[in-house]
Amino acid sequence: MKHLFFLFSGVFMLINNSSNAEIAYTVVKINSLPVYSGPCENFSVVGSLSLGDTVWVDTIISSWCHVKSTKQIYGYANGWYLSKSSVEKKQNSSVSTENTEKGFKAGFRIIFKKTFIPLCILWGLFYGIRNRVTDRRYKKGYREMPLSTKQFILCFVLSGIISSILGLINGIISWFS
């Protein structure tokens, strides 16, 4: 029962952390910072930021920040060259929203992308804990049994169902807003 508590508390944290809060950063330490289409240098360059430019960061993956600049540049920049700025974002910021998606489809996609993989991991941990077998030959007093194919598929199916429900709720909310 306590495993279910941890599972649902993890889902709750995912939902609460999926807001689109954006924090202002300033480009430092480099004259020209390339912006990539994905979170690594293997992706194509979509633009460049200059020293002192202000960008809005909504997601950080490892050391890569998803940035939106006032120059209409959207992509990932290396976070080593960004520093938090004292600028506060207003409701009607200078960042144009013509490229940002709105509506049901965008709202659904945002939450589905942010919750599907973490939910797969949570379900996998849940089934992994349930697969412990008592065995006194081991120091821990139990041994881990691998997930069966049925449990592995069930992890993906349950994650898909929950992510779809959360996506539908967010899609409906973003449709009306």
Backbone as JSON Lines, residues from 0, in Angstrom:
{"i":0,"aa":"M","n":[0.81,-1.19,0.0],"ca":[0.0,0.0,0.0],"c":[0.86,1.26,0.0]}
{"i":1,"aa":"K","n":[1.97,1.24,0.77],"ca":[2.8,2.43,0.79],"c":[3.49,2.65,-0.55]}
{"i":2,"aa":"H","n":[3.67,1.57,-1.34],"ca":[4.25,1.73,-2.67],"c":[3.31,2.52,-3.57]}
{"i":3,"aa":"L","n":[2.01,2.28,-3.45],"ca":[1.04,3.06,-4.22],"c":[1.08,4.52,-3.82]}
{"i":4,"aa":"F","n":[1.29,4.79,-2.52],"ca":[1.4,6.17,-2.06],"c":[2.55,6.88,-2.77]}
{"i":5,"aa":"F","n":[3.73,6.21,-2.86],"ca":[4.87,6.82,-3.52],"c":[4.61,6.99,-5.01]}
{"i":6,"aa":"L","n":[3.92,6.03,-5.61],"ca":[3.61,6.12,-7.02],"c":[2.73,7.33,-7.3]}
{"i":7,"aa":"F","n":[1.65,7.49,-6.54],"ca":[0.73,8.59,-6.78],"c":[1.31,9.93,-6.35]}
{"i":8,"aa":"S","n":[2.17,9.94,-5.33],"ca":[2.82,11.2,-4.97],"c":[3.78,11.62,-6.08]}
{"i":9,"aa":"G","n":[4.44,10.66,-6.74],"ca":[5.29,10.98,-7.88],"c":[4.49,11.55,-9.03]}
{"i":10,"aa":"V","n":[3.31,10.99,-9.31],"ca":[2.44,11.5,-10.37],"c":[1.99,12.92,-10.01]}
{"i":11,"aa":"F","n":[1.64,13.15,-8.75],"ca":[1.21,14.47,-8.32],"c":[2.32,15.49,-8.5]}
{"i":12,"aa":"M","n":[3.56,15.11,-8.19],"ca":[4.69,16.02,-8.37],"c":[4.9,16.32,-9.84]}
{"i":13,"aa":"L","n":[4.7,15.33,-10.71],"ca":[4.83,15.56,-12.15],"c":[3.81,16.57,-12.64]}
{"i":14,"aa":"I","n":[2.57,16.44,-12.16],"ca":[1.52,17.35,-12.59],"c":[1.82,18.76,-12.11]}
{"i":15,"aa":"N","n":[2.24,18.91,-10.87],"ca":[2.51,20.23,-10.34],"c":[3.74,20.87,-10.96]}
{"i":16,"aa":"N","n":[4.72,20.08,-11.38],"ca":[5.94,20.63,-11.97],"c":[5.82,20.83,-13.46]}
{"i":17,"aa":"S","n":[4.66,20.57,-14.04],"ca":[4.53,20.69,-15.48],"c":[4.04,22.07,-15.91]}
{"i":18,"aa":"S","n":[4.1,23.04,-15.0],"ca":[3.68,24.39,-15.37],"c":[4.69,24.97,-16.34]}
{"i":19,"aa":"N","n":[4.27,25.98,-17.06],"ca":[5.15,26.6,-18.04],"c":[5.79,27.86,-17.47]}
{"i":20,"aa":"A","n":[6.27,27.81,-16.23],"ca":[6.93,28.95,-15.62],"c":[8.23,29.22,-16.36]}
{"i":21,"aa":"E","n":[8.44,30.48,-16.7],"ca":[9.64,30.85,-17.42],"c":[10.48,31.78,-16.57]}
{"i":22,"aa":"I","n":[11.78,31.56,-16.57],"ca":[12.71,32.35,-15.78],"c":[13.64,33.07,-16.74]}
{"i":23,"aa":"A","n":[13.92,34.33,-16.44],"ca":[14.8,35.12,-17.29],"c":[16.26,34.79,-17.02]}
{"i":24,"aa":"Y","n":[17.03,34.64,-18.1],"ca":[18.46,34.41,-18.03],"c":[19.15,35.38,-18.98]}
{"i":25,"aa":"T","n":[20.41,35.67,-18.7],"ca":[21.2,36.54,-19.56],"c":[22.41,35.76,-20.07]}
{"i":26,"aa":"V","n":[22.76,36.0,-21.34],"ca":[23.92,35.33,-21.94],"c":[25.19,35.99,-21.38]}
{"i":27,"aa":"V","n":[26.07,35.16,-20.81],"ca":[27.34,35.63,-20.25],"c":[28.48,34.75,-20.74]}
{"i":28,"aa":"K","n":[29.71,35.19,-20.59],"ca":[30.93,34.41,-20.83],"c":[31.22,34.09,-22.29]}
{"i":29,"aa":"I","n":[30.37,34.49,-23.22],"ca":[30.6,34.14,-24.63],"c":[29.95,35.21,-25.51]}
{"i":30,"aa":"N","n":[30.62,35.55,-26.61],"ca":[30.11,36.6,-27.5],"c":[28.97,36.12,-28.38]}
{"i":31,"aa":"S","n":[29.03,34.86,-28.81],"ca":[28.0,34.32,-29.69],"c":[27.66,32.91,-29.22]}
{"i":32,"aa":"L","n":[26.46,32.74,-28.67],"ca":[26.02,31.45,-28.14],"c":[25.09,30.78,-29.14]}
{"i":33,"aa":"P","n":[25.49,29.65,-29.72],"ca":[24.61,28.97,-30.68],"c":[23.39,28.35,-29.99]}
{"i":34,"aa":"V","n":[22.26,28.4,-30.67],"ca":[21.02,27.79,-30.18],"c":[20.71,26.62,-31.1]}
{"i":35,"aa":"Y","n":[20.51,25.44,-30.5],"ca":[20.3,24.21,-31.26],"c":[18.84,23.8,-31.23]}
{"i":36,"aa":"S","n":[18.44,22.96,-32.17],"ca":[17.06,22.47,-32.23],"c":[16.77,21.42,-31.16]}
{"i":37,"aa":"G","n":[17.81,20.84,-30.56],"ca":[17.64,19.84,-29.51],"c":[18.69,20.02,-28.43]}
{"i":38,"aa":"P","n":[18.59,19.26,-27.34],"ca":[19.47,19.48,-26.19],"c":[20.86,18.84,-26.31]}
{"i":39,"aa":"C","n":[21.56,19.1,-27.4],"ca":[22.95,18.68,-27.54],"c":[23.51,19.29,-28.82]}
{"i":40,"aa":"E","n":[24.82,19.27,-28.96],"ca":[25.46,19.91,-30.11],"c":[25.3,19.12,-31.41]}
{"i":41,"aa":"N","n":[24.77,17.92,-31.34],"ca":[24.54,17.12,-32.54],"c":[23.34,17.61,-33.35]}
{"i":42,"aa":"F","n":[22.48,18.42,-32.74],"ca":[21.31,18.94,-33.44],"c":[21.71,20.14,-34.29]}
{"i":43,"aa":"S","n":[20.85,20.53,-35.2],"ca":[21.16,21.65,-36.09],"c":[21.04,22.98,-35.33]}
{"i":44,"aa":"V","n":[21.83,23.95,-35.76],"ca":[21.82,25.28,-35.17],"c":[20.65,26.06,-35.76]}
{"i":45,"aa":"V","n":[19.81,26.65,-34.88],"ca":[18.65,27.41,-35.34],"c":[18.86,28.91,-35.2]}
{"i":46,"aa":"G","n":[19.91,29.31,-34.51],"ca":[20.17,30.73,-34.34],"c":[21.34,30.94,-33.4]}
{"i":47,"aa":"S","n":[21.57,32.21,-33.07],"ca":[22.69,32.55,-32.2],"c":[22.27,33.71,-31.3]}
{"i":48,"aa":"L","n":[22.76,33.68,-30.06],"ca":[22.49,34.74,-29.1],"c":[23.78,35.51,-28.83]}
{"i":49,"aa":"S","n":[23.65,36.79,-28.59],"ca":[24.82,37.64,-28.33],"c":[25.0,37.83,-26.84]}
{"i":50,"aa":"L","n":[26.21,38.27,-26.47],"ca":[26.54,38.56,-25.09],"c":[25.58,39.62,-24.55]}
{"i":51,"aa":"G","n":[24.95,39.34,-23.42],"ca":[24.02,40.28,-22.79],"c":[22.56,40.11,-23.18]}
{"i":52,"aa":"D","n":[22.27,39.26,-24.16],"ca":[20.87,39.01,-24.56],"c":[20.11,38.37,-23.41]}
{"i":53,"aa":"T","n":[18.83,38.72,-23.29],"ca":[17.96,38.11,-22.29],"c":[17.11,37.06,-22.97]}
{"i":54,"aa":"V","n":[17.02,35.89,-22.34],"ca":[16.2,34.79,-22.85],"c":[15.31,34.29,-21.72]}
{"i":55,"aa":"W","n":[14.25,33.6,-22.1],"ca":[13.33,32.99,-21.13],"c":[13.52,31.49,-21.18]}
{"i":56,"aa":"V","n":[13.75,30.88,-20.04],"ca":[14.0,29.44,-19.95],"c":[12.81,28.8,-19.26]}
{"i":57,"aa":"D","n":[12.22,27.77,-19.88],"ca":[11.1,27.06,-19.25],"c":[11.44,25.63,-18.87]}
{"i":58,"aa":"T","n":[12.47,25.05,-19.49],"ca":[12.85,23.67,-19.2],"c":[14.37,23.56,-19.21]}
{"i":59,"aa":"I","n":[14.91,22.77,-18.28],"ca":[16.35,22.5,-18.26],"c":[16.54,20.99,-18.3]}
{"i":60,"aa":"I","n":[17.29,20.53,-19.3],"ca":[17.6,19.11,-19.46],"c":[19.11,18.99,-19.34]}
{"i":61,"aa":"S","n":[19.57,18.38,-18.27],"ca":[20.99,18.29,-17.97],"c":[21.53,19.71,-17.88]}
{"i":62,"aa":"S","n":[22.45,20.11,-18.74],"ca":[22.92,21.5,-18.71],"c":[22.37,22.3,-19.89]}
{"i":63,"aa":"W","n":[21.38,21.75,-20.58],"ca":[20.79,22.42,-21.74],"c":[19.47,23.07,-21.36]}
{"i":64,"aa":"C","n":[19.32,24.34,-21.71],"ca":[18.13,25.11,-21.38],"c":[17.3,25.35,-22.63]}
{"i":65,"aa":"H","n":[15.99,25.13,-22.52],"ca":[15.09,25.45,-23.62],"c":[14.81,26.94,-23.55]}
{"i":66,"aa":"V","n":[15.28,27.69,-24.55],"ca":[15.22,29.14,-24.49],"c":[14.26,29.71,-25.52]}
{"i":67,"aa":"K","n":[13.68,30.87,-25.16],"ca":[12.88,31.68,-26.07],"c":[13.45,33.08,-25.96]}
{"i":68,"aa":"S","n":[13.9,33.63,-27.07],"ca":[14.52,34.95,-27.02],"c":[13.62,36.0,-27.65]}
{"i":69,"aa":"T","n":[13.98,37.26,-27.39],"ca":[13.24,38.37,-27.99],"c":[13.54,38.49,-29.48]}
{"i":70,"aa":"K","n":[14.57,37.76,-29.97],"ca":[14.92,37.74,-31.39],"c":[14.15,36.66,-32.14]}
{"i":71,"aa":"Q","n":[13.12,36.09,-31.53],"ca":[12.32,35.02,-32.13],"c":[13.13,33.76,-32.36]}
{"i":72,"aa":"I","n":[14.08,33.48,-31.47],"ca":[14.87,32.25,-31.55],"c":[14.36,31.3,-30.48]}
{"i":73,"aa":"Y","n":[13.96,30.1,-30.89],"ca":[13.45,29.08,-29.97],"c":[14.31,27.83,-30.13]}
{"i":74,"aa":"G","n":[14.85,27.33,-29.02],"ca":[15.66,26.13,-29.1],"c":[16.4,25.89,-27.79]}
{"i":75,"aa":"Y","n":[17.5,25.15,-27.88],"ca":[18.27,24.77,-26.69],"c":[19.64,25.42,-26.72]}
{"i":76,"aa":"A","n":[20.02,26.01,-25.58],"ca":[21.34,26.62,-25.44],"c":[22.04,26.01,-24.24]}
{"i":77,"aa":"N","n":[23.36,25.99,-24.28],"ca":[24.14,25.44,-23.18],"c":[24.0,26.34,-21.96]}
{"i":78,"aa":"G","n":[23.55,25.76,-20.85],"ca":[23.29,26.52,-19.63],"c":[24.54,27.06,-18.96]}
{"i":79,"aa":"W","n":[25.72,26.56,-19.34],"ca":[26.97,27.07,-18.76],"c":[27.18,28.53,-19.11]}
{"i":80,"aa":"Y","n":[26.59,28.99,-20.19],"ca":[26.8,30.36,-20.65],"c":[25.61,31.27,-20.31]}
{"i":81,"aa":"L","n":[24.72,30.81,-19.46],"ca":[23.56,31.6,-19.07],"c":[23.6,31.87,-17.57]}
{"i":82,"aa":"S","n":[23.15,33.04,-17.18],"ca":[23.1,33.41,-15.77],"c":[21.71,33.98,-15.48]}
{"i":83,"aa":"K","n":[21.16,33.66,-14.32],"ca":[19.83,34.17,-13.98],"c":[19.83,35.68,-13.99]}
{"i":84,"aa":"S","n":[18.77,36.22,-14.54],"ca":[18.64,37.66,-14.68],"c":[17.64,38.18,-13.65]}
{"i":85,"aa":"S","n":[17.72,39.47,-13.37],"ca":[16.79,40.07,-12.41],"c":[15.51,40.55,-13.1]}
{"i":86,"aa":"V","n":[15.45,40.4,-14.42],"ca":[14.27,40.82,-15.18],"c":[13.11,39.89,-14.85]}
{"i":87,"aa":"E","n":[11.93,40.46,-14.63],"ca":[10.74,39.65,-14.38],"c":[9.87,39.66,-15.62]}
{"i":88,"aa":"K","n":[9.29,38.51,-15.91],"ca":[8.44,38.4,-17.09],"c":[7.04,38.9,-16.75]}
{"i":89,"aa":"K","n":[6.52,39.76,-17.61],"ca":[5.16,40.26,-17.45],"c":[4.23,39.38,-18.27]}
{"i":90,"aa":"Q","n":[2.94,39.54,-18.06],"ca":[1.97,38.76,-18.82],"c":[2.15,39.0,-20.32]}
{"i":91,"aa":"N","n":[2.27,40.24,-20.71],"ca":[2.46,40.57,-22.12],"c":[3.93,40.89,-22.35]}
{"i":92,"aa":"S","n":[4.76,39.87,-22.42],"ca":[6.2,40.06,-22.56],"c":[6.54,40.46,-23.98]}
{"i":93,"aa":"S","n":[7.81,40.82,-24.17],"ca":[8.26,41.2,-25.5],"c":[8.51,39.98,-26.38]}
{"i":94,"aa":"V","n":[8.41,38.77,-25.83],"ca":[8.58,37.56,-26.62],"c":[7.27,37.31,-27.36]}
{"i":95,"aa":"S","n":[7.33,37.26,-28.67],"ca":[6.14,37.06,-29.48],"c":[5.59,35.66,-29.27]}
{"i":96,"aa":"T","n":[4.28,35.56,-29.24],"ca":[3.65,34.25,-29.04],"c":[3.11,33.67,-30.33]}
{"i":97,"aa":"E","n":[3.48,34.25,-31.48],"ca":[2.93,33.73,-32.71],"c":[3.44,32.33,-33.02]}
{"i":98,"aa":"N","n":[4.63,31.97,-32.55],"ca":[5.16,30.63,-32.79],"c":[4.78,29.64,-31.71]}
{"i":99,"aa":"T","n":[4.22,30.1,-30.6],"ca":[3.85,29.18,-29.54],"c":[2.48,28.61,-29.85]}
{"i":100,"aa":"E","n":[2.33,27.34,-29.56],"ca":[1.09,26.66,-29.89],"c":[0.07,26.85,-28.78]}
{"i":101,"aa":"K","n":[-1.17,26.96,-29.16],"ca":[-2.26,27.07,-28.19],"c":[-3.36,26.12,-28.62]}
{"i":102,"aa":"G","n":[-4.27,25.86,-27.71],"ca":[-5.41,25.04,-28.05],"c":[-5.31,23.63,-27.49]}
{"i":103,"aa":"F","n":[-6.29,22.83,-27.84],"ca":[-6.41,21.49,-27.28],"c":[-5.23,20.61,-27.62]}
{"i":104,"aa":"K","n":[-4.85,20.57,-28.9],"ca":[-3.79,19.67,-29.35],"c":[-2.45,20.0,-28.67]}
{"i":105,"aa":"A","n":[-2.13,21.28,-28.58],"ca":[-0.87,21.69,-27.94],"c":[-0.88,21.36,-26.46]}
{"i":106,"aa":"G","n":[-2.0,21.64,-25.79],"ca":[-2.1,21.34,-24.36],"c":[-1.98,19.86,-24.08]}
{"i":107,"aa":"F","n":[-2.61,19.04,-24.91],"ca":[-2.51,17.59,-24.76],"c":[-1.07,17.13,-24.95]}
{"i":108,"aa":"R","n":[-0.44,17.6,-26.02],"ca":[0.91,17.17,-26.35],"c":[1.92,17.56,-25.27]}
{"i":109,"aa":"I","n":[1.79,18.75,-24.71],"ca":[2.72,19.21,-23.68],"c":[2.71,18.28,-22.47]}
{"i":110,"aa":"I","n":[1.53,18.0,-21.94],"ca":[1.44,17.16,-20.74],"c":[1.79,15.71,-21.07]}
{"i":111,"aa":"F","n":[1.37,15.2,-22.22],"ca":[1.67,13.82,-22.57],"c":[3.19,13.62,-22.64]}
{"i":112,"aa":"K","n":[3.89,14.56,-23.3],"ca":[5.35,14.44,-23.42],"c":[6.03,14.51,-22.06]}
{"i":113,"aa":"K","n":[5.51,15.35,-21.17],"ca":[6.16,15.53,-19.87],"c":[5.85,14.41,-18.88]}
{"i":114,"aa":"T","n":[4.8,13.64,-19.11],"ca":[4.43,12.63,-18.12],"c":[4.63,11.19,-18.56]}
{"i":115,"aa":"F","n":[4.69,10.9,-19.85],"ca":[4.7,9.51,-20.29],"c":[5.93,8.75,-19.81]}
{"i":116,"aa":"I","n":[7.12,9.24,-20.1],"ca":[8.35,8.53,-19.72],"c":[8.51,8.45,-18.2]}
{"i":117,"aa":"P","n":[8.31,9.58,-17.46],"ca":[8.4,9.45,-15.99],"c":[7.39,8.46,-15.41]}
{"i":118,"aa":"L","n":[6.2,8.39,-15.98],"ca":[5.22,7.42,-15.49],"c":[5.67,5.99,-15.81]}
{"i":119,"aa":"C","n":[6.28,5.78,-16.97],"ca":[6.82,4.45,-17.29],"c":[7.85,4.05,-16.25]}
{"i":120,"aa":"I","n":[8.7,4.99,-15.88],"ca":[9.72,4.7,-14.87],"c":[9.08,4.4,-13.53]}
{"i":121,"aa":"L","n":[8.08,5.21,-13.14],"ca":[7.41,4.97,-11.85],"c":[6.72,3.61,-11.82]}
{"i":122,"aa":"W","n":[6.01,3.26,-12.9],"ca":[5.35,1.95,-12.94],"c":[6.38,0.83,-12.92]}
{"i":123,"aa":"G","n":[7.5,1.02,-13.63],"ca":[8.56,0.02,-13.61],"c":[9.13,-0.18,-12.22]}
{"i":124,"aa":"L","n":[9.32,0.92,-11.49],"ca":[9.8,0.82,-10.1],"c":[8.77,0.11,-9.23]}
{"i":125,"aa":"F","n":[7.51,0.45,-9.45],"ca":[6.44,-0.18,-8.67],"c":[6.44,-1.69,-8.88]}
{"i":126,"aa":"Y","n":[6.49,-2.13,-10.14],"ca":[6.49,-3.57,-10.41],"c":[7.81,-4.21,-10.0]}
{"i":127,"aa":"G","n":[8.91,-3.45,-10.07],"ca":[10.19,-3.98,-9.62],"c":[10.19,-4.25,-8.12]}
{"i":128,"aa":"I","n":[9.56,-3.37,-7.35],"ca":[9.46,-3.57,-5.9],"c":[8.55,-4.76,-5.6]}
{"i":129,"aa":"R","n":[7.5,-4.9,-6.39],"ca":[6.58,-6.03,-6.18],"c":[7.23,-7.36,-6.54]}
{"i":130,"aa":"N","n":[8.27,-7.34,-7.37],"ca":[8.91,-8.58,-7.83],"c":[10.03,-9.05,-6.91]}
{"i":131,"aa":"R","n":[10.14,-8.48,-5.75],"ca":[11.18,-8.94,-4.82],"c":[10.77,-10.28,-4.23]}
{"i":132,"aa":"V","n":[11.73,-11.18,-4.17],"ca":[11.48,-12.51,-3.63],"c":[12.38,-12.68,-2.41]}
{"i":133,"aa":"T","n":[11.8,-13.14,-1.3],"ca":[12.58,-13.37,-0.09],"c":[13.57,-14.49,-0.33]}
{"i":134,"aa":"D","n":[14.83,-14.21,-0.02],"ca":[15.87,-15.2,-0.19],"c":[16.99,-14.88,0.8]}
{"i":135,"aa":"R","n":[17.2,-15.73,1.76],"ca":[18.16,-15.47,2.83],"c":[19.61,-15.62,2.38]}
{"i":136,"aa":"R","n":[19.83,-16.15,1.19],"ca":[21.2,-16.3,0.69],"c":[21.82,-14.95,0.34]}
{"i":137,"aa":"Y","n":[20.99,-13.93,0.16],"ca":[21.48,-12.61,-0.22],"c":[21.58,-11.72,1.01]}
{"i":138,"aa":"K","n":[22.53,-10.8,0.97],"ca":[22.76,-9.9,2.11],"c":[21.52,-9.07,2.42]}
{"i":139,"aa":"K","n":[20.83,-8.6,1.38],"ca":[19.66,-7.76,1.57],"c":[18.46,-8.55,2.06]}
{"i":140,"aa":"G","n":[18.49,-9.86,1.97],"ca":[17.37,-10.69,2.4],"c":[16.35,-10.94,1.31]}
{"i":141,"aa":"Y","n":[16.59,-10.43,0.12],"ca":[15.68,-10.66,-1.0],"c":[16.49,-10.58,-2.28]}
{"i":142,"aa":"R","n":[15.88,-11.04,-3.36],"ca":[16.51,-10.9,-4.67],"c":[15.5,-10.3,-5.62]}
{"i":143,"aa":"E","n":[16.01,-9.57,-6.56],"ca":[15.16,-8.88,-7.53],"c":[14.85,-9.83,-8.69]}
{"i":144,"aa":"M","n":[13.61,-9.92,-9.04],"ca":[13.22,-10.69,-10.21],"c":[13.01,-9.72,-11.37]}
{"i":145,"aa":"P","n":[13.44,-10.07,-12.56],"ca":[13.24,-9.15,-13.69],"c":[11.76,-9.01,-14.03]}
{"i":146,"aa":"L","n":[11.43,-7.9,-14.64],"ca":[10.05,-7.69,-15.08],"c":[9.72,-8.67,-16.2]}
{"i":147,"aa":"S","n":[8.54,-9.24,-16.13],"ca":[8.1,-10.11,-17.22],"c":[7.67,-9.24,-18.39]}
{"i":148,"aa":"T","n":[7.52,-9.83,-19.54],"ca":[7.08,-9.1,-20.73],"c":[5.69,-8.5,-20.5]}
{"i":149,"aa":"K","n":[4.84,-9.26,-19.82],"ca":[3.49,-8.78,-19.53],"c":[3.54,-7.53,-18.65]}
{"i":150,"aa":"Q","n":[4.38,-7.54,-17.62],"ca":[4.5,-6.38,-16.75],"c":[5.13,-5.2,-17.47]}
{"i":151,"aa":"F","n":[6.1,-5.47,-18.34],"ca":[6.74,-4.43,-19.11],"c":[5.74,-3.72,-20.02]}
{"i":152,"aa":"I","n":[4.92,-4.49,-20.71],"ca":[3.89,-3.92,-21.59],"c":[2.84,-3.19,-20.77]}
{"i":153,"aa":"L","n":[2.49,-3.75,-19.61],"ca":[1.53,-3.1,-18.74],"c":[2.02,-1.74,-18.26]}
{"i":154,"aa":"C","n":[3.32,-1.61,-17.99],"ca":[3.9,-0.32,-17.6],"c":[3.62,0.72,-18.69]}
{"i":155,"aa":"F","n":[3.86,0.37,-19.96],"ca":[3.63,1.3,-21.05],"c":[2.15,1.61,-21.25]}
{"i":156,"aa":"V","n":[1.32,0.6,-21.14],"ca":[-0.12,0.8,-21.33],"c":[-0.68,1.71,-20.24]}
{"i":157,"aa":"L","n":[-0.36,1.41,-18.97],"ca":[-0.86,2.24,-17.87],"c":[-0.32,3.66,-17.96]}
{"i":158,"aa":"S","n":[0.94,3.8,-18.33],"ca":[1.52,5.14,-18.49],"c":[0.81,5.89,-19.61]}
{"i":159,"aa":"G","n":[0.53,5.2,-20.7],"ca":[-0.19,5.82,-21.81],"c":[-1.59,6.25,-21.43]}
{"i":160,"aa":"I","n":[-2.28,5.42,-20.66],"ca":[-3.65,5.76,-20.25],"c":[-3.64,6.97,-19.32]}
{"i":161,"aa":"I","n":[-2.77,6.95,-18.31],"ca":[-2.73,8.06,-17.36],"c":[-2.26,9.34,-18.04]}
{"i":162,"aa":"S","n":[-1.23,9.24,-18.89],"ca":[-0.74,10.43,-19.61],"c":[-1.82,10.97,-20.55]}
{"i":163,"aa":"S","n":[-2.59,10.09,-21.16],"ca":[-3.67,10.54,-22.04],"c":[-4.75,11.27,-21.26]}
{"i":164,"aa":"I","n":[-5.12,10.74,-20.11],"ca":[-6.14,11.4,-19.28],"c":[-5.64,12.77,-18.83]}
{"i":165,"aa":"L","n":[-4.39,12.83,-18.35],"ca":[-3.83,14.11,-17.93],"c":[-3.73,15.07,-19.11]}
{"i":166,"aa":"G","n":[-3.35,14.55,-20.28],"ca":[-3.27,15.37,-21.48],"c":[-4.63,15.89,-21.91]}
{"i":167,"aa":"L","n":[-5.66,15.05,-21.83],"ca":[-7.01,15.49,-22.17],"c":[-7.46,16.61,-21.24]}
{"i":168,"aa":"I","n":[-7.2,16.47,-19.95],"ca":[-7.58,17.5,-18.99],"c":[-6.85,18.8,-19.32]}
{"i":169,"aa":"N","n":[-5.53,18.74,-19.54],"ca":[-4.78,19.94,-19.86],"c":[-5.19,20.51,-21.22]}
{"i":170,"aa":"G","n":[-5.48,19.65,-22.17],"ca":[-5.94,20.11,-23.48],"c":[-7.24,20.87,-23.4]}
{"i":171,"aa":"I","n":[-8.17,20.36,-22.61],"ca":[-9.47,21.05,-22.43],"c":[-9.26,22.39,-21.74]}
{"i":172,"aa":"I","n":[-8.39,22.4,-20.71],"ca":[-8.12,23.66,-20.01],"c":[-7.48,24.67,-20.93]}
{"i":173,"aa":"S","n":[-6.49,24.25,-21.73],"ca":[-5.83,25.2,-22.62],"c":[-6.71,25.61,-23.79]}
{"i":174,"aa":"W","n":[-7.67,24.77,-24.12],"ca":[-8.61,25.11,-25.2],"c":[-9.49,26.27,-24.79]}
{"i":175,"aa":"F","n":[-9.92,26.28,-23.53],"ca":[-10.8,27.34,-23.05],"c":[-10.06,28.6,-22.61]}
{"i":176,"aa":"S","n":[-8.75,28.5,-22.43],"ca":[-8.04,29.69,-21.96],"c":[-7.42,30.48,-23.09]}
